[in-house]
Amino acid sequence: MQKEKTMNKEKLLKEIEALLSYKPEDKLEINPNYLEYLELEDLESIKRGLLNKIGKLSQEDIDWLEQFKQYS
């Protein structure tokens, strides 16, 4: 059970690293020693928060995208 929990934490840590790496050439690595202090629920919460933030466009981005709309 402990081994499975550790594997799940490691997987979530890698997913969080991927979400924080905006450019593939800027690879980010989080110290795996943090897994000792973070619970699975903590990592899941961090991942959810990142997904929510990444999914939001700024008003500047929205304004820029508006110019590509086709009007009939």
N, C-alpha and C positions, 0 to 999 in steps of 0.2 A: 504493500500500500504506500509506504513512504517513497519507494523508488518511483512509482507511478506519479505521485504528487510532485516530486522533483523534476521528472520529465515534463510534466505539464507546465511547471513554472519556467523551465528552460525554453519551452516552445513559445510561451507567452512573451518571455523576455526578447526572443528573436523577432517576434511579430512587432513588439513595441519599438525595437531598434529599426526595423524596416519602415515603420510609420514615421519615425523621427528623421530618417535619411531621405531628404527631398531629392537629392541628386545621387545617382549610383556611385559617382566618383568620391562623394563625401560620406564614406561608410562610417557609421557610428557604432561603437561598441560600448555597452553598459557593463560595468564590472559585475561578473556573475556572483561575486561574494554577497551582493545585495539580496540574492535569493534566500539567504539564511534569515534575513530580517523581514522580508515581505511575504505576506500570505498570498495564497492563490487569488483570493477575493480582491486584494489590493492591486495585483497585476491586471486582473480583469477590469477593474475600475479605471486604471490608467489607460488601458487599451480603448475602452469605451469613450473616455474623454477625448483621446486623440482622434478617434474616428469622427466624433461629433465636430471637433474643431476643423478637421481637414475637409469635411463636407460642406462647410459654409464659405460662400463667396463674399468678398468685400464689395461694398457699394461701387468702388472704382472698377472692379472686375465686371460687375453687372452692367455698368454704364458702357464699358468698352465692348462687351458682347452685344449690347443693344444695336450697335451700328450694323451688325450682320443679319438682323432680322429682315425678312422679306415682307413687304406690305402689299396686300392685294387690293 
